[in-house]
């Protein structure tokens, strides 16, 4: 049990060092947000329709499309699914627009 705790402590210390810009040898994976505007255009939806479909306010969607902000949490998951299989996800979730 002690070795598990030591491993966790070491990992946390490396994470803190990494955030300070120190080279820890850790592999850092940069996750890039999907092309939200491209997804929306592929689905032939207006900004208003797409914002409503994914459950965000219109200004939030506009910030995402401009790159001022990045989606996170469940919104990021949904957008990544839409980026991979847009038509299937729209059909599955009933996000079709009029």
Backbone torsions as a table, in degrees:
resi	resn	phi	psi	omega
1	UNK	NA	-35.0	-179.6
2	UNK	-64.4	-37.6	-179.8
3	UNK	-66.6	-33.1	177.3
4	UNK	-66.0	-45.5	179.1
5	UNK	-62.1	-42.6	178.9
6	UNK	-62.8	-39.2	179.2
7	UNK	-64.7	-41.8	178.5
8	UNK	-64.3	-45.1	179.3
9	UNK	-61.4	-44.4	179.0
10	UNK	-60.8	-42.9	179.0
11	UNK	-62.0	-42.0	178.5
12	UNK	-65.9	-40.8	178.2
13	UNK	-63.1	-40.4	177.3
14	UNK	-65.5	-38.5	179.5
15	UNK	-64.4	-42.8	178.6
16	UNK	-63.9	-44.0	179.1
17	UNK	-61.6	-40.8	-179.9
18	UNK	-62.9	-41.5	179.7
19	UNK	-66.9	-21.4	176.7
20	UNK	-86.5	0.9	177.9
21	UNK	89.7	5.7	179.1
22	UNK	-77.9	143.3	178.8
23	UNK	-81.7	109.4	-178.4
24	UNK	-104.4	-5.6	-176.4
25	UNK	82.3	0.6	-179.8
26	UNK	-70.2	145.5	175.5
27	UNK	-87.9	121.0	-178.4
28	UNK	-109.3	125.1	179.0
29	UNK	-100.3	117.6	177.1
30	UNK	-88.7	121.3	178.7
31	UNK	-96.4	120.9	178.9
32	UNK	-95.9	136.0	178.5
33	UNK	-68.2	152.9	179.2
34	UNK	-67.7	164.1	177.2
35	UNK	-75.7	90.4	-172.9
36	UNK	-64.3	-44.1	179.0
37	UNK	-62.3	-41.2	178.6
38	UNK	-62.1	-41.0	177.8
39	UNK	-62.0	-48.2	-178.3
40	UNK	-60.2	-44.5	-179.4
41	UNK	-66.9	-38.0	177.9
42	UNK	-61.9	-33.2	178.6
43	UNK	-84.9	-1.5	178.7
44	UNK	57.4	47.0	-179.5
45	UNK	-116.8	146.8	173.1
46	UNK	-74.7	168.0	176.5
47	UNK	-60.2	-41.3	-179.3
48	UNK	-62.1	-45.7	-179.4
49	UNK	-64.4	-43.5	-177.3
50	UNK	-68.2	-42.1	178.2
51	UNK	-59.0	-44.9	179.1
52	UNK	-65.0	-40.8	-177.9
53	UNK	-64.0	-38.7	-179.0
54	UNK	-93.8	-0.8	172.8
55	UNK	79.2	35.5	176.3
56	UNK	-126.3	163.0	177.3
57	UNK	-76.4	151.7	-178.5
58	UNK	-55.4	-45.0	178.0
59	UNK	-59.8	-34.5	177.9
60	UNK	-63.0	-46.7	178.6
61	UNK	-60.2	-42.6	-179.8
62	UNK	-62.8	-39.6	176.6
63	UNK	-63.3	-41.5	178.3
64	UNK	-61.4	-46.3	-176.9
65	UNK	-65.4	-34.8	178.7
66	UNK	-78.5	-18.0	-178.2
67	UNK	88.2	8.5	177.6
68	UNK	-67.3	-33.7	-179.3
69	UNK	-135.9	160.6	178.5
70	UNK	-120.9	139.3	177.3
71	UNK	-68.5	151.4	175.3
72	UNK	-142.0	174.6	177.9
73	UNK	60.7	-142.7	-176.9
74	UNK	-59.1	-33.4	179.4
75	UNK	-63.7	-41.3	179.4
76	UNK	-64.1	-40.6	178.4
77	UNK	-61.8	-49.1	-179.5
78	UNK	-60.4	-43.3	-179.3
79	UNK	-65.7	-37.4	176.8
80	UNK	-66.4	-38.5	175.7
81	UNK	-64.1	-43.9	178.5
82	UNK	-63.3	-33.1	178.7
83	UNK	-67.5	-34.3	-177.0
84	UNK	-83.0	-45.3	-175.1
85	UNK	-137.8	66.6	-170.9
86	UNK	-58.3	-50.8	-175.7
87	UNK	-65.1	-40.6	-179.3
88	UNK	-66.2	-42.5	-179.4
89	UNK	-67.8	-41.4	177.7
90	UNK	-59.7	-45.7	180.0
91	UNK	-65.3	-43.7	-177.5
92	UNK	-63.8	-39.1	-177.3
93	UNK	-93.0	-3.5	-179.7
94	UNK	67.4	38.0	-178.6
95	UNK	-89.9	8.1	-177.3
96	UNK	-57.4	141.7	179.6
97	UNK	-104.8	165.4	-178.6
98	UNK	-85.8	NA	NA
